[in-house]
């Protein structure tokens, strides 16, 4: 049944360019017939139909000329990475398929096999494998073996021999349909017609694609062991979450200040090996997030894939797979840096580079300075403290904080008490920025959680109490003013987001 569905999908794929050519041929025939009878009618018909025919042909030819999707990443040769290539070739031989012609390393938590094709994917020209360096840095060798075996398994299963073609066909047909215009009744009709054909193809191919995933999982278990295959699926889920955390909360922490880390790979390894992060990843392995799939997803849910593998015959894991997969890669951390810089924008490439501790200090200081500047507006820090002494707390409260807004008819003290929490937080931000700018406080790098803010002794013990007194309903700013003076903060201090202490 699966083979019949695969064959039907292949037939529908082969019929798609024929449908395009038939449609264009019909347009040409109509034009020729119209010219024989009425040139004016032919011109009016051509205004509507010829652009559509041209769009169809152009889109189809664009797909045929395509050499494959853009491949961000770094190509590595057998001479560059001999151990990696040796493993890939070994697994390809065991999977019963030919190895890829090219291997690329990119900065994604994923691995894939793609092919340069012609004739809407019916003819394979060249095979490529793309492997994410974050994946390599986070997996054991047995898990990495399972991942590669899964990718190569797409092309080694005889019972799903139409599946690779089906995958390529889905992508190619989607390109053709998306290339159709949406202007004019006739164009919308043609777009609708081809979209229905695409939907039919997608429905038929869906079970083929999902069966292919499970078949590739079976190859993964056969070549690497059941436990390696199932643990790799769980590990990839945890690594994906950790990678997003790394890129959003660490690598980009100095972005607004114009800085990037000088060694991404070093930081990512430090995050993976941090004891607290390791505990969090272990929790994600035990209780992976529930992945929801739609009717159009080509992949079954991870939990279903794991359950299918565990229900099958238990295949033992090969010995020696407990070492880090990164040992198979020469200079894994440097390769991650190289892969990332192939996808960065010109803006990113122009940024300054610095070490991780300095990056965190600069990035957090920049955020604090921007927030402090917004809080103060045209005021200085001294002027803000004058407002507190005058009981005008509401002017420093967050206008968007509904909890800081008192009910109608509230008295002056009640109004100050409602605003106190918001004012305490916002004045604290300004003071933190001021102390950082004079060099007596800083944000420090922590791979275990958010960057901690520390103040030099003996100011660190005095600061919380001084802030509490300054922002209380009955404000007393004298202790805070004395602390700021002792720290070297000028009375006319105003934060400047462009001021960076490195």
C-alpha positions in Angstrom: 0.0 0.0 0.0 2.8 2.4 0.9 4.6 1.6 -2.4 1.4 2.2 -4.3 0.9 5.6 -2.6 4.5 6.4 -3.4 4.1 5.4 -7.0 0.9 7.6 -7.2 2.8 10.5 -5.7 5.5 10.1 -8.3 3.0 9.9 -11.1 1.3 13.1 -9.8 4.7 14.8 -9.6 5.6 13.8 -13.1 2.2 15.1 -14.3 2.6 18.5 -12.8 5.0 19.9 -15.4 2.8 18.3 -18.1 -0.2 20.1 -16.6 1.8 23.4 -16.8 2.8 22.7 -20.4 -0.7 21.6 -21.4 -2.2 24.7 -19.9 0.3 26.9 -21.7 -0.3 25.0 -24.9 -4.0 25.6 -24.5 -3.4 29.3 -24.2 -1.2 29.3 -27.3 -3.9 27.4 -29.2 -6.6 29.8 -28.1 -4.5 32.7 -29.3 -3.8 31.1 -32.7 -7.5 30.4 -33.2 -8.5 33.9 -32.1 -6.0 35.5 -34.5 -7.5 33.6 -37.4 -10.9 35.0 -36.7 -10.5 38.4 -35.0 -7.2 40.2 -34.3 -8.9 42.6 -31.9 -10.4 39.7 -29.9 -7.0 37.9 -30.0 -5.3 41.0 -28.5 -7.9 41.3 -25.7 -7.6 37.6 -24.9 -3.8 37.8 -25.0 -3.8 40.6 -22.5 -5.4 38.2 -20.0 -3.9 34.8 -20.9 -0.4 35.5 -22.1 0.9 36.9 -18.8 -0.5 33.9 -17.0 1.2 31.5 -19.4 4.5 33.4 -19.1 4.3 33.3 -15.2 3.7 29.5 -15.4 6.6 28.8 -17.7 8.9 31.2 -15.9 8.2 29.7 -12.5 8.6 26.2 -13.9 11.9 27.1 -15.6 13.1 28.8 -12.5 12.6 25.6 -10.5 14.4 23.6 -13.2 17.4 26.0 -13.2 17.7 26.0 -9.5 20.7 24.3 -8.2 19.1 23.6 -4.8 18.2 25.6 -1.8 20.6 28.2 -0.5 23.0 26.3 1.8 24.3 28.6 4.5 27.3 27.0 6.2 30.8 25.9 5.5 31.7 23.2 3.0 34.2 20.7 4.4 36.2 18.2 2.4 37.5 14.8 3.4 40.9 16.5 3.9 39.3 19.1 6.2 37.4 16.7 8.4 38.6 13.1 7.7 36.9 11.5 10.7 33.5 13.0 9.9 33.7 11.9 6.3 34.8 8.4 7.2 31.8 8.0 9.5 29.4 9.3 6.9 30.8 7.0 4.2 30.7 4.0 6.6 27.1 4.6 7.5 26.1 5.2 3.8 27.6 1.8 3.0 25.7 0.1 5.8 22.5 1.9 4.9 22.9 0.6 1.3 23.1 4.0 -0.4 25.8 6.2 -1.9 27.4 8.8 0.4 26.8 12.5 -0.2 29.0 14.4 -2.7 29.4 17.3 -0.4 29.1 18.0 3.4 28.3 21.3 4.8 28.4 22.4 8.5 25.9 25.0 9.5 24.7 26.6 12.7 21.4 24.8 13.1 20.4 22.1 15.6 19.6 19.7 12.7 21.0 17.5 10.1 19.6 17.0 6.5 20.3 15.5 3.2 19.4 17.5 0.1 19.8 17.0 -3.6 20.3 19.1 -6.6 17.7 17.9 -9.0 16.1 18.6 -12.4 12.7 17.8 -13.9 10.9 18.8 -10.7 13.0 16.5 -8.6 12.7 13.4 -10.9 16.4 13.5 -11.8 19.1 13.7 -9.1 22.2 15.6 -10.0 24.2 15.9 -6.8 23.7 15.0 -3.2 24.6 17.1 -0.1 24.6 16.5 3.6 24.1 19.5 6.0 25.1 19.0 9.7 24.6 21.5 12.4 27.6 22.1 14.5 25.5 22.8 17.7 24.1 19.3 17.1 27.6 17.8 17.0 28.7 19.7 20.1 25.8 18.4 22.1 25.5 14.8 21.1 27.4 11.6 22.0 29.0 9.7 19.2 26.4 6.9 19.3 23.6 9.6 19.1 25.3 11.4 16.3 25.7 8.1 14.5 21.9 7.6 14.9 21.2 11.1 13.5 23.4 10.5 10.4 22.0 7.1 9.8 18.5 8.5 9.9 19.3 11.1 7.2 21.0 8.5 5.0 18.2 6.1 5.6 15.9 8.3 3.5 17.7 6.9 0.4 18.4 3.4 1.4 14.9 2.0 2.1 13.7 -0.1 -0.8 10.1 -0.2 0.5 10.0 3.6 0.5 11.9 4.1 -2.7 9.6 6.9 -3.9 9.8 8.8 -0.7 12.9 10.9 -1.4 11.3 11.9 -4.7 8.1 12.8 -2.8 10.0 15.1 -0.5 11.6 16.9 -3.4 8.3 17.1 -5.2 6.5 18.8 -2.4 9.1 21.5 -2.4 9.2 22.0 -6.1 5.4 22.1 -6.5 5.1 24.6 -3.6 7.5 26.9 -5.5 5.5 26.7 -8.7 2.2 27.5 -6.9 3.7 30.3 -4.9 5.0 31.9 -8.1 1.5 32.4 -9.5 0.1 35.9 -9.3 -3.0 37.0 -7.4 -4.1 39.8 -9.6 -7.1 39.5 -11.9 -9.9 37.0 -12.1 -8.2 34.7 -14.6 -4.9 34.6 -12.6 -6.8 33.8 -9.4 -8.6 31.0 -11.2 -5.4 29.5 -12.6 -3.8 29.8 -9.1 -6.8 28.1 -7.6 -6.7 25.3 -10.2 -3.0 24.5 -9.6 -3.4 24.9 -5.9 -6.0 22.1 -5.9 -3.6 19.9 -7.8 -0.9 20.7 -5.2 -3.3 19.8 -2.4 -4.1 16.5 -4.0 -0.4 15.8 -4.3 0.3 16.8 -0.7 -2.6 14.6 0.6 -1.3 11.6 -1.3 2.3 12.2 -0.4 1.7 12.9 3.3 1.6 9.2 4.4 4.6 8.5 2.2 6.6 11.2 3.9 5.6 10.0 7.4 6.3 6.4 6.5 9.7 7.5 5.3 10.4 9.2 8.6 9.6 6.0 10.5 11.6 3.9 8.0 14.6 6.2 8.4 14.2 5.9 12.2 14.4 2.1 11.8 17.7 2.5 9.8 18.9 4.8 12.6 18.2 2.1 15.2 19.7 -0.7 13.1 23.0 1.1 12.5 23.4 2.8 15.9 21.2 0.9 18.3 17.7 1.5 19.6 18.7 3.4 22.8 21.0 5.6 20.7 18.2 6.4 18.2 15.6 7.2 20.9 17.9 9.2 23.1 19.1 11.2 20.0 15.5 12.2 19.3 15.0 13.3 22.9 18.4 15.0 23.0 17.7 17.1 19.9 14.6 18.5 21.5 16.6 19.6 24.5 19.4 20.9 22.4 17.0 23.0 20.3 15.7 24.8 23.4 19.2 25.3 24.7 20.5 26.7 21.4 17.6 29.2 21.3 18.5 30.2 24.8 22.1 30.7 23.9 21.5 32.8 20.8 18.7 35.0 22.3 20.0 35.4 25.9 23.7 35.3 25.4 25.0 35.7 21.9 22.7 38.6 21.2 23.1 40.3 24.6 25.4 43.0 23.2 23.6 43.4 19.9 22.0 46.8 20.6 25.3 48.1 21.9 27.0 47.0 18.7 28.9 44.0 20.1 29.1 40.3 19.4 31.1 37.6 21.2 34.5 36.9 19.7 34.1 33.1 20.2 30.6 31.8 19.9 31.6 28.1 20.1 33.4 28.6 23.4 30.3 30.2 24.9 28.0 27.5 23.6 30.2 24.7 25.1 30.3 26.6 28.4 26.5 26.7 28.5 26.2 23.0 27.7 28.6 22.1 30.4 27.2 24.4 33.1 25.9 22.1 36.0 22.5 24.0 36.3 21.9 24.0 32.6 22.8 20.3 32.4 20.1 19.6 35.1 17.6 21.6 33.0 18.4 19.6 29.9 18.1 16.4 31.8 14.6 17.5 32.9 13.7 18.2 29.3 14.9 14.7 28.3 12.7 13.1 30.9 9.7 15.4 30.2 10.1 16.6 26.6 7.7 19.4 25.5 4.6 18.1 23.9 5.1 18.6 20.1 1.9 19.2 18.2 1.6 18.2 14.6 -0.8 19.3 11.9 -2.3 17.3 9.1 0.3 18.8 6.7 3.4 18.0 8.8 5.7 15.5 7.1 7.2 14.4 10.4 5.3 12.3 13.0 5.4 13.7 16.5 8.7 12.9 18.3 6.9 11.0 21.0 5.2 8.8 18.4 8.6 8.1 16.7 10.2 7.2 20.1 7.2 4.9 20.9 7.5 3.2 17.5 11.2 2.5 18.0 10.7 1.3 21.6 8.0 -1.1 20.5 10.3 -2.7 17.9 13.1 -5.2 18.3 15.7 -4.0 20.8 19.0 -3.5 18.9 22.0 -3.0 21.2 24.1 0.1 21.0 27.6 -0.3 19.5 30.5 0.0 22.0 32.6 3.1 22.1 29.8 5.6 21.4 29.9 7.4 24.7 32.5 9.9 23.7 31.5 13.4 22.6 30.6 13.7 18.9 32.6 16.8 18.8 35.7 14.6 19.0 35.0 13.6 15.4 35.3 17.3 14.2 38.5 19.1 14.0 38.1 22.5 15.8 34.3 22.2 16.6 34.2 25.6 18.3 35.9 27.4 15.5 33.7 25.6 12.9 30.6 26.9 14.8 31.9 30.5 14.5 32.6 30.0 10.8 29.1 28.6 10.2 27.4 31.4 12.0 29.2 34.1 10.1 28.0 32.7 6.8 24.4 33.7 7.8 25.0 36.9 9.6 23.9 40.2 8.0 26.2 43.0 7.0 25.2 44.8 10.2 26.3 41.8 12.3 29.6 41.5 10.4 30.4 45.2 11.1 30.0 44.8 14.8 32.8 44.9 17.3 33.9 41.6 18.9 34.7 41.1 22.5 35.1 38.3 25.2 32.1 36.9 27.0 32.5 38.6 30.3 32.9 42.0 28.6 30.0 41.3 26.3 27.6 40.7 29.1 28.8 43.7 31.0 28.5 46.0 28.0 25.1 44.5 26.8 23.4 44.7 30.2 24.8 48.2 30.9 23.5 49.4 27.5 20.0 48.1 28.3 20.0 49.6 31.7 21.2 53.0 30.3 18.5 53.1 27.7 15.8 52.2 30.3 17.2 54.8 32.7 17.2 57.5 30.0 13.6 56.8 29.2 12.7 56.9 33.0 14.4 60.2 33.6 13.4 62.0 30.4 14.9 65.4 30.5 15.7 65.2 34.2 18.9 64.4 36.0 19.1 61.8 38.7 19.3 64.6 41.3 16.1 66.1 39.9 14.4 62.8 40.2 15.4 62.5 43.9 14.0 66.1 44.4 10.6 64.8 43.1 10.6 62.1 45.7 11.5 64.6 48.5 8.5 66.7 47.3 6.2 63.6 47.4 5.7 63.6 43.6 6.2 59.9 43.3 3.6 59.5 40.6 5.7 61.4 38.1 8.4 58.7 38.3 6.0 55.7 38.2 5.5 53.6 35.1 2.5 55.1 33.3 1.7 51.6 31.9 1.7 50.0 35.3 -2.0 49.7 36.3 -1.1 48.6 39.8 0.6 52.0 40.3 -2.6 53.9 39.6 -4.6 54.8 42.7 -8.4 54.8 42.8 -10.2 58.1 42.2 -10.3 60.2 45.3 -7.2 58.7 46.9 -5.3 61.0 49.2 -1.7 62.1 48.6 -0.1 59.5 50.9 -2.3 56.7 49.3 -1.2 57.9 45.9 2.4 57.7 46.9 2.0 54.2 48.4 0.3 52.9 45.2 3.3 54.3 43.1 6.0 53.1 45.5 6.6 49.6 44.0 6.9 51.0 40.5 9.1 53.9 41.6 11.4 51.6 43.6 12.0 49.5 40.5 12.5 52.4 38.1 14.8 54.4 40.4 16.8 51.3 41.0 17.4 51.0 37.3 18.7 54.5 37.1 20.9 54.1 40.1 22.3 50.8 38.8 23.2 52.5 35.5 24.8 55.4 37.4 26.9 53.1 39.6 28.0 51.1 36.6 29.1 54.2 34.7 31.4 55.2 37.6 32.9 51.7 37.8 31.7 50.6 41.2 29.1 48.1 39.9 28.8 45.7 37.0 26.8 42.8 35.5 28.7 39.6 35.4 28.6 36.5 33.2 26.6 33.5 34.5 25.9 30.5 32.4 23.5 29.3 35.1 21.0 32.1 34.7 20.5 35.9 34.2 23.6 38.0 34.7 23.9 39.0 38.4 24.4 42.7 39.3 27.1 43.3 41.9 28.2 46.4 43.7 31.6 47.0 45.3 31.9 46.9 49.1 30.9 48.6 51.3 28.3 50.2 49.0 26.6 46.8 48.3 25.3 46.5 51.9 24.0 50.1 52.0 22.3 50.3 48.5 19.1 48.2 49.2 18.2 50.2 52.3 19.0 53.5 50.7 16.8 52.7 47.7 14.0 51.6 50.0 14.1 54.8 52.1 14.3 57.1 49.0 11.2 55.5 47.3 9.0 55.0 50.4 5.8 56.9 50.7 7.6 59.2 53.2 10.7 59.5 51.2 14.1 60.1 52.7 16.7 60.5 49.9 19.6 61.5 52.1 21.1 58.0 52.5 20.9 57.4 48.7 22.4 60.8 47.9 25.3 60.2 50.3 25.9 56.8 48.7 25.9 58.2 45.2 28.3 61.0 46.2 30.7 58.4 47.9 30.6 56.3 44.7 31.5 59.3 42.5 28.2 59.9 40.8 27.8 63.5 39.8 24.7 65.5 40.9 23.8 66.2 37.3 24.1 62.5 36.2 22.1 61.5 33.1 22.6 58.2 31.5 23.9 58.0 27.9 23.2 54.7 26.1 26.2 55.4 23.8 28.6 55.5 26.7 30.2 52.1 27.0 32.8 51.0 29.6 34.7 48.0 28.3 
